[in-house]
Amino acid sequence: MARQHPEEPTLVELTIEEVKAMGKQGMAHPSTRPVLTGGAVGAVIGAVLPVVSWPVGLLVGAGVALFSRVRR
């Protein structure tokens, strides 16, 4: 894996900044709707699957959507 330069933000730092911006801007932030949609889809999938509950599905769905937004 290539070494990052100190001035480049890490994935964790980018994610934290994205969540802070979503919190400040609310529904006006471009990532809010996709993350909420991902959470809703995850909750439905979690409710349908017998092994996973809907709260776990909600967290996983929102996390995947947030991760895909930050990686762009």
N, C-alpha and C positions, 0 to 999 in steps of 0.2 A: 504494500500500500504506500502511496506517495505521501511524503511528509507535507503537512500544510504549513503555509507561511503564518507567522504569528498574527498578522493583521487580517487574515481571512477568518470570518466567523464560523464556528462549528455548527453542525446540524442542530445540536441542542440549543445553542444560542439563537439560531434563526427561528427555531420553533417557539422559544420563549417570547421573542420579539413579535412573532406572528400572533400568538395568543394575546399578548398585551394590546396589540393594535386592534384585534377583534373585540376585545373588551371595551376599549375606548370608543371605537366607531360603531359598534353594534351591527345592525343589519346593513349599514352603509358600506362596511368592509367587504371587499370582493371574496374573501375566503369564508365568510360566515355561513352563507347559504349552502355551499357544497359540504361543509363540515356538519351542519345540522342535517342535511340530507343523508350523508354517510351514517350518521348516528341513528337516524330513523330506519334506514335500510338494515343496519346491523341489529337494531332492536327487534325488527320483524323476523329476521333470520334467527336470532337468538330465541325468540318465542316459539318458533316452529320446530327448531332442533331440540330433541329430548335431553341432550347432554349439556347444552349451554342455556343460561337464563337470559332474559331480555336485557337486564342491566349490563351484563358482560358483553352482549352483542352491541349494545349502544356504545359502550366505551371503545370496543374494538373498531366498530364502523367509523366513529368519529376520529379515532386515532389514525386509521388508514387514510381517511380523506384529508386530514391535516398534514400527514406525512407527504402525501402526493402533492399537496399545494406548496409545501416548503421546498421540496426537491426540485421544483421548476427553476 
